[in-house]
Amino acid sequence: MEGGGHNIRLAGKLTGYEIDVFREGAEEDVELAEFSDEIDSWVIDEFKKVGLDTAKSILELQKEDIIKRTDLEDETVSEVLRILKAEFEE
Protein backbone atom coordinates (compact mmCIF):
# COMPACT_ATOMS: atom_id res chain seq x y z
CA MET A 1 0.00 0.00 0.00
CA GLU A 2 1.99 2.96 -1.28
CA GLY A 3 1.72 6.09 0.80
CA GLY A 4 -0.14 4.23 3.54
CA GLY A 5 2.45 5.10 6.16
CA HIS A 6 2.28 8.78 5.24
CA ASN A 7 -1.53 8.81 5.42
CA ILE A 8 -1.48 7.16 8.83
CA ARG A 9 1.02 9.71 10.16
CA LEU A 10 -1.05 12.56 8.74
CA ALA A 11 -4.26 11.18 10.25
CA GLY A 12 -2.47 10.89 13.59
CA LYS A 13 -1.36 14.53 13.44
CA LEU A 14 -4.83 15.75 12.46
CA THR A 15 -6.64 13.82 15.17
CA GLY A 16 -4.00 14.03 17.88
CA TYR A 17 -4.22 10.26 18.36
CA GLU A 18 -1.51 7.67 17.90
CA ILE A 19 -2.77 5.23 15.29
CA ASP A 20 -1.72 1.58 15.32
CA VAL A 21 -2.10 -0.41 12.12
CA PHE A 22 -2.67 -4.14 12.17
CA ARG A 23 -2.34 -5.96 8.89
CA GLU A 24 -4.02 -9.31 8.53
CA GLY A 25 -1.63 -12.14 7.77
CA ALA A 26 1.31 -10.36 9.35
CA GLU A 27 1.67 -12.80 12.22
CA GLU A 28 5.18 -13.88 12.99
CA ASP A 29 6.78 -16.97 11.58
CA VAL A 30 7.66 -19.86 13.87
CA GLU A 31 10.86 -21.91 13.77
CA LEU A 32 10.17 -25.54 12.89
CA ALA A 33 12.14 -26.62 15.97
CA GLU A 34 9.35 -25.10 18.11
CA PHE A 35 7.14 -28.02 17.02
CA SER A 36 9.50 -30.72 18.35
CA ASP A 37 6.82 -31.94 20.77
CA GLU A 38 4.45 -32.64 17.86
CA ILE A 39 6.81 -33.43 14.95
CA ASP A 40 9.56 -36.07 15.19
CA SER A 41 13.08 -34.65 15.11
CA TRP A 42 14.05 -36.76 12.08
CA VAL A 43 11.15 -35.21 10.14
CA ILE A 44 12.25 -31.70 11.15
CA ASP A 45 15.78 -32.61 10.02
CA GLU A 46 14.49 -33.67 6.60
CA PHE A 47 12.84 -30.28 6.14
CA LYS A 48 15.96 -28.45 7.30
CA LYS A 49 18.13 -30.37 4.80
CA VAL A 50 16.26 -28.64 1.97
CA GLY A 51 16.18 -25.20 3.61
CA LEU A 52 12.69 -25.38 5.09
CA ASP A 53 13.24 -24.40 8.71
CA THR A 54 10.18 -22.27 9.53
CA ALA A 55 6.46 -22.96 9.50
CA LYS A 56 5.74 -20.39 6.80
CA SER A 57 8.53 -21.63 4.53
CA ILE A 58 6.69 -24.94 4.45
CA LEU A 59 3.14 -23.57 4.30
CA GLU A 60 4.03 -21.42 1.26
CA LEU A 61 4.65 -24.57 -0.80
CA GLN A 62 2.25 -27.06 -2.33
CA LYS A 63 2.27 -30.50 -0.70
CA GLU A 64 3.47 -32.10 -3.92
CA ASP A 65 6.47 -29.74 -4.06
CA ILE A 66 7.41 -30.59 -0.48
CA ILE A 67 7.25 -34.32 -1.24
CA LYS A 68 9.51 -33.84 -4.28
CA ARG A 69 12.04 -31.77 -2.33
CA THR A 70 12.21 -34.06 0.70
CA ASP A 71 12.39 -37.82 1.21
CA LEU A 72 9.16 -37.72 3.20
CA GLU A 73 6.00 -39.67 2.44
CA ASP A 74 2.68 -38.04 1.56
CA GLU A 75 1.11 -39.04 4.89
CA THR A 76 4.00 -37.51 6.88
CA VAL A 77 3.89 -34.25 4.93
CA SER A 78 0.10 -34.06 5.34
CA GLU A 79 0.42 -34.45 9.10
CA VAL A 80 3.10 -31.75 9.32
CA LEU A 81 0.96 -29.37 7.24
CA ARG A 82 -2.02 -30.04 9.52
CA ILE A 83 0.05 -29.22 12.63
CA LEU A 84 1.53 -26.06 11.12
CA LYS A 85 -1.79 -24.76 9.77
CA ALA A 86 -3.38 -25.23 13.20
CA GLU A 87 -0.72 -22.90 14.67
CA PHE A 88 -1.79 -20.00 12.44
CA GLU A 89 -5.56 -20.53 12.62
CA GLU A 90 -5.84 -19.39 16.24
Secondary structure by P-SEA (a helix, b strand, c coil): ccaaaaaaaaaaaaaccbbbbbbccccbbbbcccccccccaaaaaaaaaaccccaaaaaaccaaaaaaaccccaaaaaaaaaaaaaaacc
